[in-house]
Amino acid sequence: MDEQHGVATPTFFDASGRRVTDQAAHQAARTPAGIGTATACLELHAGTVVFKIEVKVNPNSYPFLILGGKIGGDICNVLTTQWVVTGGSLGSNLVIEAKRVRPSNAPPGAALAAGDGSCATSMSIIGSFHAPNSYAGTYGTNGSNFDFSHTTLFKSWDACP
């Protein structure tokens, strides 16, 4: 309290509850330095086909914005390509966009994903949440999102094994 005028001096804290020196430090603490991420592991089932889907999400938004990730398992792939998650959201609905790309460690001159006709080059997955911890919906390739039915299980807030 300001003894001369009988006015309390304000106290400021950061997001962790630590006292900071002044209002400017308090405001700086309220501005995120970057987007934090969390990792989630999902498992898509479509008959005997099983995809392992690992996504990185922004945990500071809801629905969680999918920032990236990867898909493995029974998904069509060739030696010089891999599947990456390029966007989407995870919440009461599931939306995942993915594409097949050349890995960064592929040999120079390896075929580009789009140049190999034996596998699709993109995938869209959509679903609605159902208890316990799953999404039912459809997915498709190369511009479609309703070719196949699926149930996608939410496995954990951790990397896929």
Summary of the structure (lengths in Angstrom):
residues: 161
radius of gyration: 22.4
end to end distance: 55.8
largest distance: 80.9
contacts: 425
relative contact order: 0.16
helix: 7%
strand: 49%
